[in-house]
Amino acid sequence: MTEERMSGAALIIRALQDQGVDTIFGYPGGAVLPIYDEIFKQNQLRHILARQEGGAVHAAEGYARSTGKVGVVLVTSGPGATNAVTGLTDALMDSIPIICFTGQVPTHLIGNDAFQEADTTGITRPCTKHNYLIKSPDDVARVVHEAFMVATSGRPGPVVIDVPKDVQFAEGVYQPPSTVRHRSYNPQTEPSSGKIDEALDMLAAAKKPVFYVGGGVINAGPEASETLVKLVHTTGYPCTQTLMGLGAFPGSDPLSVGMLGMHGMYEANLAMHQSDLIVCVGARFDDRVTGRIDAFAPNAKKIHIDIDPSSINKNVHVDLPIIGDCGVVLTQLLDGWNAKGLKADGAAISAWWEQINGWRERKCLSYVQGKDIIKPQYALERLQAHMDKDPREGYITTEVGQHQMWAAQHLKFEKPNHWMTSGGLGTMGYGLPAAIGVQIAHPDALVVDVSGEASFLMNMQEMSSAAQYKTPIKVFILNNEWMGMVRQWQELLHGGRYAESY
C-alpha cells in the first residue's frame, strides 16, 4: 500500500475526519495557524470561533455531554493553552471526553522562554486524563487516534495534544485508526461473574435498599439508562440520583426519590442514611453526598459499580467493589435476577416504601409565593411550564450557584444527556458556552442556560459567538444582585458579614 504523506497539520485534520469529528471549537493564534489553514481548505469539519479559550472548552463540553461524542478544541500556545486549563479541569472532574489540541513553539525553542511558550504538558498533567507532546510528524496520526481511544474508554476524560509549530509544517506518514492500538491502556469493562452473583444475593436479601446513581450511567450510553430503569422496576427498589446523574433515571418515576446530597431531597438523604444496602452505580461518594464519612449510612452494606478502579474505596469503604462498564454490569444484574428467579422481600420493601413516603409528605421543596417578590422556585416552575408546551427537544445548562441547585430541584429530567452542569469543579461561567455547544450539536432543539447574574458575567463574551452562529439559545437569569451562594455561606457561617458578595 502506498504511503500517504502530508504535513503535520493536514495529518491532524485527516485523523479528525476519520474519527468522525464534525465540529471543532477554538480560537486561532500564531502557533496553530498551519492547522487553521488546513481547516480553511476543507468543508467536512466545521469550526466554531469562541471568544476565549475557556469558553471553547466549555462549549465542547456541552457538545460532548449532549451527544455522547468527543468534544474537540483547538487553541494556540502559551495563554491559549493556559486559558483552557479551567475547562480541562472541569471536564476531568465530570468525566467528559475532550480532545484539546494546543499549539507549541518550534521544538528547537522549547525551554528557551520563547514568545508565547508555556510548559503545556506540565501544566495540564494534573487536569487531564493524559497528554502528549508530539515531536515527529510521523507520530501525529497515531497520537490523535490513540488520544480518542483514551478519552472515550474507561472513565472518559480530557486529553491534551501539544503540537509544536515545526511539526505542523513537516511532512509525515498517515496511519488510519484501524492500525493504532494503545500499548498499555486496556480498561476493564466486563465484571467478574462471582461479583455479580454476590451482588444479586445482597440485592435479594436487602430490607431497606436504595440505588444511588451518578453520571457514570449517563457516560455509559442511553442503553445503560434504559437497563437501569428495567432493573429498578424489576426489583421495586427506590432510586436516587446525584447532581451529575439527573436524567439517568426518570425524575417523574414513582420509584425515584430525587436528588440526594447537600442540596438534595429530604427523602433521598434519609433513605440513604437509614438503608441497609446501597448500590452505587457510576457515582463516587463525593463529599457533597456523604457529609461526615464516619456518620454516612452507618448500617448499610455498600456495593460500588464503577469502571474506574481508583474511585473505589477512595472516599468510602465498600463491601463489594465491582469494576466494569456500568451498562454491562447493570445488564448482567438484570439478566441474573431474572434467570435466578429472585424476588424482593415484599413485606420488608412495602414497609420501606411506607417509611420513604412518610418522608415525602414533608414536601421539602414547598414554598409560598408572595405578591411582591418572584421566588426563584416559582420562576423555574414557570420556565418548565413553557418548556413543556414547546414541541422542541429541551436541553438545560446551568452556571454555578444557588440557581444551579434550584434548577436541579425544580426542573424535570426524564432522559440522559439533557442536563449539562458543572458538578465536580463548580465552574462559574460554564453554562453560556456549554449552551452554545449544545445548540450547535442540536440546531433544532430548545436550549436554555439557567444562570445567575454573577456567573453570567464570567463568560458573557460568548454572547458574540452565539450571535455569530445564530444559535437561538435562551439565557434565564435569576438576578438577585448578589453572589447568591457566597452570600448564603457568609450568612450561615460568617455572621452575616457580606464581604464583596454584593
N, C-alpha and C positions, 0 to 999 in steps of 0.2 A: 504494500500500500504506500502511495506517495505521501511523504511528509508534508503537512501544511505548515508553512512558515509565515509569520506575520509579526507585527510589532507587539510589544507587551500590552499596550493599551487596547489594540484590536483583539488580542487574546482574551482580555477581561470581558469585553463586550460579547465575543463569541461564546465564552463559557457561560455568561449570564443567559444568553439566548437559549443555549442547550439545557439550562436548568429550568427553563420555563418562566423566567422573570419577564414581567411586562411593564413594571414601574420602578423607577429609581427616584428617591428623594435626596436632594443635595443642594450644595452651594459651591460654585466654582472658585478656583484660586490658581495661582501660578503653578503649583506643584502637581495639579491634576489636569492641566489644560490638554495634554495629549489624549486623555480619556474622554474629556468633553468633546474634543474634535471628532473622535470616533462615534460618540453619541450623535453628533450633528450629521454624520454621513449615513445614518440608517434610520429606519422608521419603525422597527419592531419594538424597541424599548422606548417608553415614554418617560421623560424626566420632569419631575415636579420641583420647581425652584422654591425652596423655603427662604425665609428672610433671616434666619440664624440657624447655625448647625444643630443646636439643641432642638429647635423646632423640627428640623428634618428628621431627627431620630424619633421624636415623639410621633410624628406623622407616620413614619414607617412602622412604629409600634401599633398604632391604630389600624393601619392596613393589615398587619400580620394577625392581630388578635381577632379582627372581624372576618378574616378569610381562612385562617389556618395555614396560610402560606408564609414564606420568609419575607420579611421587610428588608429592602436593600437601600443603603445610604452611601453617598459619595461626598467626601469633604476634603479640603486641602490640608496641607501640613500645618504644624505649629498651632496657632489659635483655632484653626478649623477643627483640628483633632481634639484640642482641649475643650472647646465648646461642646463637643459631642459626648463628653465624659458623663454628664448627668443623665442623659438619655440612655447611654450604655449601662450605667449602674441600675437605672430603673428597669431596664429590660432583663438584667441579670436577676434582680430581686424577684421579679414577677414571671420569670421563665418564658421570655418572649424570644422567638428565633429572629435574630437580626444579623445581617452581614454588612459591616461598615468598612468601606474602602477609604483609607486615608492616604493622602499624598505625602511624600517624604523628599527631603533634599537628595541630590545625587549621592550615590554610595560613597564616592571619594570625599564627600564633605561631611558625612555623618560623624558626629563627635567633635566638629570644629566650631560649633555655635554659629552655624551658617544662618542666613536670613530665613526666618520662619521655620527654624528647626526645633523640634521637641522630641524627647525620647518617648515616642508614642507607645511602643510596645511595653516599655517600663511603666508608663503612666497608666495604661489600660489593663495591665496584667491583673490587678485585683478586682476589676469591674467587668471582666469578660469571661466567658467560658473558656476561650482560647484566643490566642492572637499569633499573627505571623508577620515577619519581616522578609519580604521577597528580595533575594539578591541576584537572581538569574532569571532572564525571560523564559528559559526552558521550564522553570518551576511554576509559572503563572497559572496555567490551566489546571495543573494538578492541585495547587493550593486552593484555587477557587472551588473546585468540585469537592475537595476534602472539607473545606470550610462549611459548605452546605450540609454535608453529612453530619459534621459535628454540631452545627447549630440546631438541627432538627431531630437528631436521635437522642435517646436517653432523656434526661431533663433538658428541654430546649433552653437556648440562651444566646447571647450576642457573641459574635466572633469579629475581630478586627483583622483586616489585611492591610498592612502598611507597604506602600509601593513607591520606592524611590523613582525620581523623575527619569533618570537614565535608563532604568529597567522598562519604563513605559515606551521609550523610543526604540530600544534594542529589539532585534528580531529573535523569536523563539519558536519552538515547535508546539503545535496544538495537540492536546490529549483529550479525547472525548470522555464523558463521565463514566462510561462503562469500563474504562481501563484503570480507574482510580479506586483504591481501597486504602483505608487508614490502617497503618501498621499495628497499632496497639489499642485503639479505642473501639470497644465492642460491648456496648451496654447490654445488660441482661434484660430481656423483655418477657421471657417465659418463667413463671414462678415454679417453685418446687411443688410437685404433686403432694408430697407429705404435708407441706404447709397449708395447702388448700384443704386437705382432709381435716387438719387440726382446726382451721378457721371455721369449717362447717360444723364441727362438733361444738365449738364455742358459741356459734350463732344459734344453734338449735337449743342449747341449754340455757340461754340468757333469759332473765326475767324482766330486766329493765335495759334493753339495748337501745343504742342510737347510732345511726350512720352519720359520720362527721366528714363532710365532703368539701374539697378545695379545688383550686384552679387546675390541679393535675388531671382531673377528669375532663375538663374542657380542652386541655392541651392534647389529650389522648384522642380527640376527634369526636364528632357528633354521635358516632355509634356507641362510644363509651357512655355518653349521657343516656342514650336510649336503653342500654343494658342496665344502667344504674336504676332507672325508673322501673324496669321489669323486676329487678331484684328486690327493690324496696316494696313494691306492690305484692310480690310473691310472699315475702316474709311478714308484711304488715307492720314493719318497724318504723319508728319516726326517723326523719332525715333533717339534719341541719346543715347549713352552708356557711362557708367563710365569705368574707368580702369578695375574694377572688373567685369563689365558687358559685356566685349567684348566677342562675340560669342553667347550671349543670343539672338541677332538679327543679321542676316547675314550681314557682313560688305559690301558685294558687292551689296546688295539690293538697288535699286534706292531710296527707302524711308528712307534709313539710311543716317544720316548726320554726322556719325562718332563719335569719342570720344570727350567728352567735358572736360572742366576744364583748369587748368593752362597750361597743355601741350597738350590740345586738339585742335580741328579743329576750324578755324575762323568761318565757317558757323554754327557749332554746338553752339558755345558760343553766337553768335549774335542771333541765333534762340531762345535760352533760354532767353536772355536779353530782346528781343522785343516781346516775346509771350504774349498772353492774357490768356492762360491756360497751366499749367504744370501738367502732370500726372506722378508723381514719383512712380515707381514700384520697390520695393526692393532695394532702394538706401537710403542714409541718409543725403543728403545735406551737405557733408563734406566741409571743408574749401578750399580744392583744386578745388572744383566746384563752390562754391559761391563767393569766394573773400570777399569783404566787404558786410556784411549782409544787411546793410542799403541801398545798391545800387543794390542788387541782384533782377533781374526780377521784377522791381517795378510795372509794370502794369498787372502782371499775377496773376490770381487765381491759387491756388495750391491744388491738390489732392495728398495725400500721402498714398500709399498702402504698408503696412509692417506688418509682423507677430509679431514684437517686439514693444509693446506699448511705451517702453521707448525711442525709436528712433523718435517718432512722436512729433513735436513741440520742439524738443531738440535744434536744431540749427536754424531752420527757422519756423516761424508761418505759418500754413497751413489752408486753408479754409475748407477742407473736409478730415478728417482722416478716413481711412478705415483699421481696424485691421483684419488681416486674412492671410491665406496662399496665396502667390502670384498666384500660379496656380489656386486655387479655385476662387479667385477674378477675374482674367482675364477670366476664363471660364464663370462666371456669367455676366461679362460685355459684352462679345461677344454674349452670348445667349440672353441677354436682348436687345442689339442693334438690333439683327435680329428679335426677337419676336415683338418688338415695331415698326419695320419698319422704324427706324431712318435713316436720311440721313444727311451727312455733308452739310454745306453751300458751294455749288460748286463754286460759283463766288469768295467767300472770300478765300477758300482754294487754288484755282488756283492762285490768286494774292499773297498769302502767299508763294507758291512754286516758283513763279516768283522772289520774293524777295530773297528767300533762294538760288535759282540757280544763282542769281546775285552775292551773296557772294561766292558761289562755284567757280565762274570764277576767283576769287582771286588766286586760286590754292596755298593755303597756305603751302603745303608740297613740292612745286617745289624747285629744286636746280640745280646747274650747276656742273657737274662732270668734273674736270680738268684733265690734263695729268699726273701731278706729285703726287697728293695725292689721295688716295682712300677715298672718303667720306663715312661716316657710313651709310647714306641713300642708297647709291649705293650698299654697301656690303650687306645690309639686303635685298635689292631687288634681288640681285643675289642668296642669300640664299633661298628666296621664290621661285625663278625660279627653283632651284634644287629640292626643296620640292614638287613643282607642278609636276615634272617629275617622282618622286618616287611613286610607286604604294602603298606603305605602308601608313597607317593612321598616320598623322603627329600631334605631340604634341610639344608645346613650353613652356619652363620655362624660367625665367629670374632671374638675380641678381637684384640689385637696383642701379639706377643712370641714366646717360644720355642714355646708351644703352637700358635700360628698356623702356624709353619713345620713343626712335626711333623704337624699336620693336613694341610697341603698335601702332605707327603711320603708319609704312610701311609694316607690315606683315598682312596677311589675316586671319580673324577669322570668319568662317562661321557657326560653331556649338559650342554649350556649352561644357564645360569640357575639352577643348583642349588648354586652355591658363592658365598657372599657374604662378602667380607673387605675390610678397609681396606688397599689396596695402596699408593697414592701418598703419602698423608698419614701412614699408620700410626697410626690413632686408637684409643688405648685407650678402652674403653667402647663401642665400636661394636657389638659382636656381640649383646648382650642386646636393645637396642631394635630392631636390624635383624631379629632372630629374631621379635620381635612383629609387625613389618611383614610378614614372610614368612608367618607363621601367619594373620594377618588376610586376606592375599591367597589363601591355600590352607588353608582351615579343616580339611580332612580329611587334610592331609599330616603327616608326621613331621618336625619342625623341631628341630634340635639346635644350640645355641650351644656351641662348644668354647672354653673360657675358661681363663685363669689367675686366681689369686685377686686379684692386684693390679688387673688390668683389670676384673674383675667389680665391684670396689668403685667404679669410676669412675662407673657409671650404674646402680647397684643399685636406685635409687629406682624404676626402671621395672618392677620386680617387682610393684609396686602396680598398674600398668596391665595387666600380664599376668594378674593375679588378677581385676581388674575385668571384663575382657572374656573371661575364661575361655579364654585361649589356652593350650593344653597344651604349651607349649614345654619342651624339655629343656635344662638347662644342665649341661655336662660340664666340671667344673672340675679342672684339673691343679694341685693345690696343693703347691708345693714350698717355701712360706714365704719366698720371695724374689721380687723383681722379676727374673725369670729372665734375660731378655735383657740387662738393665742389668748384672746380676752377671757374666754371661758376658764382656761387654766390659771390665768392671773387672778381671776375671781375666786376660784376654788382653793388655790394653793398659796397665793401671794398677797392675801389680804386686800384684794380689790385694787392693787396698785397697777394701773394700766399703762405700763411703761412702753411707749412707742407702738401701741397696737391700734390707735385711732387713726 
